[in-house]
Amino acid sequence: MRVIAHRGASVVERENTLGAFREAVRLNADGVELDVRRTASDVLVVHHDAHLHDGRAIIEMQDDELPDWVPTLAEVMDVCRDPALEREFVINIEIKSAPNDPDYDAEHQVSAAVAGLVMGWGIGDHHGEVIVSSFDMEALNRIRDIDPGIPTAYLTFEVLAPDLLVGRVTAAGHTAIHPYVASTSPALVDVAHAAGLEVNVWTVNDPDQIAQLAAMGVDAVITDVPDIAREVLGRG
């Protein structure tokens, strides 16, 4: 089971910063998860919320107006593609696409920009692997329209019927499901694996839950504490 650092090593460093991603590398995480939004000039930047803490909307800001600690997606990918890693390292790019957010992207231009950056970066180069996730299925569909070779994962909070969820995800050609930890069950894992889908669970910080998910056979946990997760798995 892989250990993916949620927004980087976000307990010891500020989340979604270059420091958090460098620390995740240092802690021997198997990868990082991050959130992507766009500025007024359509530059992809890494930040969870649509607004900064002072209330300014990122979509209304120019690049040079952003705080220094908000990195571009390209900067983060460069940190995570270091050939010195000498191991596969996953970058899970979550496209934020909520209709109530000021940067909602109905045309899915962010998906197109992410796909272009990933194709230019090269999946598999420099020991790197990318998976693009979103709660917005249409954002993922846009990725697959551009390049079906880019792995895509559907994020979901609640799983009421594993068979229906898995059927929808596989019909769209996506490669993984990212369920919330409280919605993950052995039945979901079994149905997803039978359909050839990975199951990567978020956000898992409790050692007992990490052990339970490992016993279920999930493919990865997305966690704020990658060092603790590795210890639970006997990889500390």
C-alpha atoms as a printed R data frame, in Angstrom:
    type eleno elety resid chain resno       x      y       z
1   ATOM     1    CA   MET     A     1   0.000  0.000   0.000
2   ATOM     2    CA   ARG     A     2   1.382  3.375  -1.022
3   ATOM     3    CA   VAL     A     3   1.581  6.367   1.294
4   ATOM     4    CA   ILE     A     4   0.624  9.656  -0.366
5   ATOM     5    CA   ALA     A     5   1.310 12.881   1.554
6   ATOM     6    CA   HIS     A     6  -1.881 14.991   1.659
7   ATOM     7    CA   ARG     A     7  -0.985 18.507   0.473
8   ATOM     8    CA   GLY     A     8   2.583 17.483   1.218
9   ATOM     9    CA   ALA     A     9   3.780 16.727   4.734
10  ATOM    10    CA   SER     A    10   1.115 19.109   5.983
11  ATOM    11    CA   VAL     A    11   1.506 18.562   9.727
12  ATOM    12    CA   VAL     A    12   5.141 19.654   9.881
13  ATOM    13    CA   GLU     A    13   5.055 22.247   7.059
14  ATOM    14    CA   ARG     A    14   2.440 24.643   5.711
15  ATOM    15    CA   GLU     A    15   0.174 22.661   3.378
16  ATOM    16    CA   ASN     A    16   0.535 22.904  -0.400
17  ATOM    17    CA   THR     A    17   3.914 24.655  -0.206
18  ATOM    18    CA   LEU     A    18   7.251 23.678  -1.688
19  ATOM    19    CA   GLY     A    19   8.465 23.075   1.868
20  ATOM    20    CA   ALA     A    20   5.658 20.588   2.499
21  ATOM    21    CA   PHE     A    21   6.390 18.708  -0.706
22  ATOM    22    CA   ARG     A    22  10.143 18.626  -0.062
23  ATOM    23    CA   GLU     A    23   9.458 17.320   3.435
24  ATOM    24    CA   ALA     A    24   7.215 14.580   2.007
25  ATOM    25    CA   VAL     A    25  10.098 13.510  -0.211
26  ATOM    26    CA   ARG     A    26  12.464 13.544   2.777
27  ATOM    27    CA   LEU     A    27  10.042 11.422   4.832
28  ATOM    28    CA   ASN     A    28  10.052  8.783   2.059
29  ATOM    29    CA   ALA     A    29   6.405  9.168   1.120
30  ATOM    30    CA   ASP     A    30   5.476  7.362  -2.076
31  ATOM    31    CA   GLY     A    31   3.967 10.547  -3.477
32  ATOM    32    CA   VAL     A    32   2.081 13.751  -2.782
33  ATOM    33    CA   GLU     A    33  -1.459 15.017  -3.265
34  ATOM    34    CA   LEU     A    34  -2.085 18.652  -4.126
35  ATOM    35    CA   ASP     A    35  -4.841 21.058  -5.193
36  ATOM    36    CA   VAL     A    36  -4.790 23.108  -8.396
37  ATOM    37    CA   ARG     A    37  -6.482 26.414  -9.164
38  ATOM    38    CA   ARG     A    38  -5.828 29.187 -11.693
39  ATOM    39    CA   THR     A    39  -4.923 32.854 -11.472
40  ATOM    40    CA   ALA     A    40  -6.386 35.728 -13.482
41  ATOM    41    CA   SER     A    41  -3.739 35.047 -16.133
42  ATOM    42    CA   ASP     A    42  -4.579 31.300 -16.195
43  ATOM    43    CA   VAL     A    43  -1.398 30.169 -14.458
44  ATOM    44    CA   LEU     A    44  -1.899 26.919 -12.529
45  ATOM    45    CA   VAL     A    45  -1.116 27.361  -8.848
46  ATOM    46    CA   VAL     A    46  -1.310 25.017  -5.871
47  ATOM    47    CA   HIS     A    47  -3.813 26.090  -3.203
48  ATOM    48    CA   HIS     A    48  -6.764 24.314  -1.617
49  ATOM    49    CA   ASP     A    49  -9.298 27.119  -1.177
50  ATOM    50    CA   ALA     A    50 -10.561 29.484  -3.856
51  ATOM    51    CA   HIS     A    51  -9.650 32.422  -1.595
52  ATOM    52    CA   LEU     A    52  -6.565 33.352   0.371
53  ATOM    53    CA   HIS     A    53  -6.955 33.809   4.130
54  ATOM    54    CA   ASP     A    54  -7.413 37.549   3.613
55  ATOM    55    CA   GLY     A    55 -10.454 36.945   1.402
56  ATOM    56    CA   ARG     A    56  -8.924 37.654  -1.990
57  ATOM    57    CA   ALA     A    57 -10.020 35.249  -4.737
58  ATOM    58    CA   ILE     A    58  -7.088 33.608  -6.523
59  ATOM    59    CA   ILE     A    59  -8.908 33.781  -9.868
60  ATOM    60    CA   GLU     A    60  -8.934 37.584  -9.546
61  ATOM    61    CA   MET     A    61  -5.211 37.889  -8.774
62  ATOM    62    CA   GLN     A    62  -2.174 38.260 -11.008
63  ATOM    63    CA   ASP     A    63   0.723 35.893 -10.413
64  ATOM    64    CA   ASP     A    64   2.925 38.546  -8.788
65  ATOM    65    CA   GLU     A    65   0.152 39.383  -6.310
66  ATOM    66    CA   LEU     A    66   0.166 35.921  -4.763
67  ATOM    67    CA   PRO     A    67   2.096 35.281  -1.534
68  ATOM    68    CA   ASP     A    68   5.529 33.729  -2.023
69  ATOM    69    CA   TRP     A    69   4.392 30.516  -0.362
70  ATOM    70    CA   VAL     A    70   1.805 29.739  -3.077
71  ATOM    71    CA   PRO     A    71   3.734 27.739  -5.705
72  ATOM    72    CA   THR     A    72   2.898 27.080  -9.317
73  ATOM    73    CA   LEU     A    73   2.059 23.535 -10.333
74  ATOM    74    CA   ALA     A    74   5.170 23.492 -12.523
75  ATOM    75    CA   GLU     A    75   7.352 24.360  -9.523
76  ATOM    76    CA   VAL     A    76   5.869 21.540  -7.467
77  ATOM    77    CA   MET     A    77   6.307 19.029 -10.263
78  ATOM    78    CA   ASP     A    78   9.960 20.017 -10.583
79  ATOM    79    CA   VAL     A    79  10.472 19.364  -6.858
80  ATOM    80    CA   CYS     A    80   8.833 15.943  -7.196
81  ATOM    81    CA   ARG     A    81  10.635 14.830 -10.359
82  ATOM    82    CA   ASP     A    82  14.121 14.919  -8.852
83  ATOM    83    CA   PRO     A    83  16.104 12.061 -10.493
84  ATOM    84    CA   ALA     A    84  17.985 11.651  -7.213
85  ATOM    85    CA   LEU     A    85  14.853 10.073  -5.697
86  ATOM    86    CA   GLU     A    86  15.743  6.766  -7.380
87  ATOM    87    CA   ARG     A    87  12.171  5.524  -6.874
88  ATOM    88    CA   GLU     A    88   8.735  5.973  -8.359
89  ATOM    89    CA   PHE     A    89   7.023  9.036  -6.915
90  ATOM    90    CA   VAL     A    90   3.328  9.785  -7.449
91  ATOM    91    CA   ILE     A    91   1.950 13.283  -7.975
92  ATOM    92    CA   ASN     A    92  -1.806 13.306  -7.396
93  ATOM    93    CA   ILE     A    93  -3.136 16.525  -8.936
94  ATOM    94    CA   GLU     A    94  -6.629 17.373  -7.717
95  ATOM    95    CA   ILE     A    95  -8.502 19.774  -9.994
96  ATOM    96    CA   LYS     A    96 -10.744 21.974  -7.865
97  ATOM    97    CA   SER     A    97 -14.020 22.411  -9.746
98  ATOM    98    CA   ALA     A    98 -16.975 23.390  -7.575
99  ATOM    99    CA   PRO     A    99 -19.898 25.336  -9.107
100 ATOM   100    CA   ASN     A   100 -20.102 27.634  -6.067
101 ATOM   101    CA   ASP     A   101 -16.439 28.693  -6.276
102 ATOM   102    CA   PRO     A   102 -15.525 31.974  -8.027
103 ATOM   103    CA   ASP     A   103 -13.074 30.129 -10.274
104 ATOM   104    CA   TYR     A   104 -15.537 27.462 -11.423
105 ATOM   105    CA   ASP     A   105 -14.432 26.401 -14.871
106 ATOM   106    CA   ALA     A   106 -17.432 25.126 -16.840
107 ATOM   107    CA   GLU     A   107 -15.326 24.898 -19.998
108 ATOM   108    CA   HIS     A   108 -12.685 22.863 -18.160
109 ATOM   109    CA   GLN     A   109  -9.770 24.965 -19.326
110 ATOM   110    CA   VAL     A   110  -7.897 23.977 -16.173
111 ATOM   111    CA   SER     A   111  -8.184 20.330 -17.179
112 ATOM   112    CA   ALA     A   112  -6.740 21.161 -20.586
113 ATOM   113    CA   ALA     A   113  -3.879 23.105 -19.008
114 ATOM   114    CA   VAL     A   114  -3.132 20.296 -16.541
115 ATOM   115    CA   ALA     A   115  -3.140 17.740 -19.354
116 ATOM   116    CA   GLY     A   116  -0.762 19.889 -21.376
117 ATOM   117    CA   LEU     A   117   1.636 20.266 -18.465
118 ATOM   118    CA   VAL     A   118   1.557 16.555 -17.684
119 ATOM   119    CA   MET     A   119   2.168 15.616 -21.318
120 ATOM   120    CA   GLY     A   120   5.094 18.025 -21.465
121 ATOM   121    CA   TRP     A   121   6.465 16.691 -18.193
122 ATOM   122    CA   GLY     A   122   6.291 13.103 -19.397
123 ATOM   123    CA   ILE     A   123   4.592 10.360 -17.410
124 ATOM   124    CA   GLY     A   124   7.191  7.862 -16.278
125 ATOM   125    CA   ASP     A   125  10.155 10.175 -16.818
126 ATOM   126    CA   HIS     A   126  12.504 10.856 -13.920
127 ATOM   127    CA   HIS     A   127  10.869  8.165 -11.784
128 ATOM   128    CA   GLY     A   128   7.612 10.139 -11.885
129 ATOM   129    CA   GLU     A   129   3.982  9.123 -12.082
130 ATOM   130    CA   VAL     A   130   0.922 11.379 -12.261
131 ATOM   131    CA   ILE     A   131  -2.729 10.797 -11.464
132 ATOM   132    CA   VAL     A   132  -5.341 13.541 -11.899
133 ATOM   133    CA   SER     A   133  -8.336 13.492  -9.566
134 ATOM   134    CA   SER     A   134 -11.486 15.566  -9.101
135 ATOM   135    CA   PHE     A   135 -14.980 15.498  -7.616
136 ATOM   136    CA   ASP     A   136 -16.097 16.799 -11.030
137 ATOM   137    CA   MET     A   137 -16.445 13.882 -13.442
138 ATOM   138    CA   GLU     A   138 -16.608 16.227 -16.427
139 ATOM   139    CA   ALA     A   139 -13.239 17.728 -15.498
140 ATOM   140    CA   LEU     A   140 -11.775 14.223 -15.586
141 ATOM   141    CA   ASN     A   141 -13.544 13.413 -18.845
142 ATOM   142    CA   ARG     A   142 -11.853 16.446 -20.405
143 ATOM   143    CA   ILE     A   143  -8.461 15.056 -19.362
144 ATOM   144    CA   ARG     A   144  -9.261 11.742 -21.009
145 ATOM   145    CA   ASP     A   145 -10.498 13.449 -24.183
146 ATOM   146    CA   ILE     A   146  -7.099 15.130 -24.508
147 ATOM   147    CA   ASP     A   147  -4.902 12.175 -23.530
148 ATOM   148    CA   PRO     A   148  -6.415  8.837 -22.469
149 ATOM   149    CA   GLY     A   149  -2.968  7.817 -21.247
150 ATOM   150    CA   ILE     A   150  -3.137 10.129 -18.239
151 ATOM   151    CA   PRO     A   151  -4.485  8.191 -15.217
152 ATOM   152    CA   THR     A   152  -7.620  9.775 -13.755
153 ATOM   153    CA   ALA     A   153  -9.407  9.216 -10.454
154 ATOM   154    CA   TYR     A   154 -12.912 10.101  -9.318
155 ATOM   155    CA   LEU     A   155 -13.078 11.644  -5.854
156 ATOM   156    CA   THR     A   156 -16.151 10.847  -3.820
157 ATOM   157    CA   PHE     A   157 -17.330 11.656  -0.327
158 ATOM   158    CA   GLU     A   158 -20.220  9.242   0.088
159 ATOM   159    CA   VAL     A   159 -20.542  5.758  -1.391
160 ATOM   160    CA   LEU     A   160 -24.123  4.482  -1.264
161 ATOM   161    CA   ALA     A   161 -23.889  1.736  -3.892
162 ATOM   162    CA   PRO     A   162 -20.406  0.428  -4.772
163 ATOM   163    CA   ASP     A   163 -21.630 -1.359  -7.914
164 ATOM   164    CA   LEU     A   164 -23.222  1.783  -9.345
165 ATOM   165    CA   LEU     A   165 -20.216  3.967  -8.493
166 ATOM   166    CA   VAL     A   166 -17.717  1.547  -9.980
167 ATOM   167    CA   GLY     A   167 -19.864  1.111 -13.079
168 ATOM   168    CA   ARG     A   168 -20.004  4.867 -13.639
169 ATOM   169    CA   VAL     A   169 -16.260  5.313 -13.193
170 ATOM   170    CA   THR     A   170 -15.295  2.418 -15.445
171 ATOM   171    CA   ALA     A   171 -17.795  3.455 -18.138
172 ATOM   172    CA   ALA     A   172 -16.063  6.845 -18.305
173 ATOM   173    CA   GLY     A   173 -12.664  5.179 -18.677
174 ATOM   174    CA   HIS     A   174 -11.137  6.395 -15.416
175 ATOM   175    CA   THR     A   175  -8.551  4.341 -13.577
176 ATOM   176    CA   ALA     A   176  -9.185  4.856  -9.859
177 ATOM   177    CA   ILE     A   177 -11.643  5.807  -7.147
178 ATOM   178    CA   HIS     A   178 -10.609  8.091  -4.286
179 ATOM   179    CA   PRO     A   179 -13.216  7.587  -1.532
180 ATOM   180    CA   TYR     A   180 -13.399  9.337   1.828
181 ATOM   181    CA   VAL     A   181 -12.120  7.091   4.603
182 ATOM   182    CA   ALA     A   182 -15.510  6.789   6.352
183 ATOM   183    CA   SER     A   183 -17.109  5.658   3.072
184 ATOM   184    CA   THR     A   184 -14.550  2.953   2.329
185 ATOM   185    CA   SER     A   185 -15.610 -0.645   2.831
186 ATOM   186    CA   PRO     A   186 -14.322 -4.098   1.914
187 ATOM   187    CA   ALA     A   187 -17.213 -4.350  -0.550
188 ATOM   188    CA   LEU     A   188 -16.131 -1.175  -2.357
189 ATOM   189    CA   VAL     A   189 -12.523 -2.330  -2.520
190 ATOM   190    CA   ASP     A   190 -13.510 -5.749  -3.847
191 ATOM   191    CA   VAL     A   191 -15.890 -4.388  -6.502
192 ATOM   192    CA   ALA     A   192 -13.407 -1.750  -7.626
193 ATOM   193    CA   HIS     A   193 -10.508 -4.188  -7.874
194 ATOM   194    CA   ALA     A   194 -12.653 -6.671  -9.794
195 ATOM   195    CA   ALA     A   195 -13.261 -3.884 -12.324
196 ATOM   196    CA   GLY     A   196  -9.548 -3.049 -12.514
197 ATOM   197    CA   LEU     A   197  -9.752  0.203 -10.546
198 ATOM   198    CA   GLU     A   198  -7.340  1.375  -7.876
199 ATOM   199    CA   VAL     A   199  -8.743  2.523  -4.527
200 ATOM   200    CA   ASN     A   200  -6.822  5.394  -2.911
201 ATOM   201    CA   VAL     A   201  -8.415  6.589   0.339
202 ATOM   202    CA   TRP     A   202  -8.436 10.087   1.895
203 ATOM   203    CA   THR     A   203  -7.694 11.549   4.445
204 ATOM   204    CA   VAL     A   204  -6.326  8.902   6.814
205 ATOM   205    CA   ASN     A   205  -4.302  9.915   9.877
206 ATOM   206    CA   ASP     A   206  -5.388  7.412  12.531
207 ATOM   207    CA   PRO     A   207  -2.930  4.482  12.849
208 ATOM   208    CA   ASP     A   208  -5.711  1.949  13.461
209 ATOM   209    CA   GLN     A   209  -7.577  3.098  10.347
210 ATOM   210    CA   ILE     A   210  -4.381  2.902   8.300
211 ATOM   211    CA   ALA     A   211  -3.884 -0.692   9.450
212 ATOM   212    CA   GLN     A   212  -7.530 -1.564   8.715
213 ATOM   213    CA   LEU     A   213  -7.298 -0.144   5.196
214 ATOM   214    CA   ALA     A   214  -4.097 -2.062   4.560
215 ATOM   215    CA   ALA     A   215  -5.917 -5.232   5.605
216 ATOM   216    CA   MET     A   216  -8.740 -4.375   3.165
217 ATOM   217    CA   GLY     A   217  -6.182 -4.214   0.373
218 ATOM   218    CA   VAL     A   218  -6.565 -0.563  -0.635
219 ATOM   219    CA   ASP     A   219  -3.890  0.669  -3.007
220 ATOM   220    CA   ALA     A   220  -2.942  3.881  -1.195
221 ATOM   221    CA   VAL     A   221  -3.757  6.084   1.761
222 ATOM   222    CA   ILE     A   222  -3.655  9.854   1.404
223 ATOM   223    CA   THR     A   223  -2.459 11.176   4.766
224 ATOM   224    CA   ASP     A   224  -1.222 14.283   6.567
225 ATOM   225    CA   VAL     A   225   1.284 12.112   8.468
226 ATOM   226    CA   PRO     A   226   3.235 10.023   5.940
227 ATOM   227    CA   ASP     A   227   5.917  9.166   8.507
228 ATOM   228    CA   ILE     A   228   3.343  7.643  10.887
229 ATOM   229    CA   ALA     A   229   1.658  5.763   8.039
230 ATOM   230    CA   ARG     A   230   4.978  4.257   7.014
231 ATOM   231    CA   GLU     A   231   5.628  3.160  10.610
232 ATOM   232    CA   VAL     A   232   2.211  1.446  10.779
233 ATOM   233    CA   LEU     A   233   3.042 -0.417   7.573
234 ATOM   234    CA   GLY     A   234   6.439 -1.470   8.927
235 ATOM   235    CA   ARG     A   235   8.299  0.848   6.582
236 ATOM   236    CA   GLY     A   236   9.381  3.504   9.078
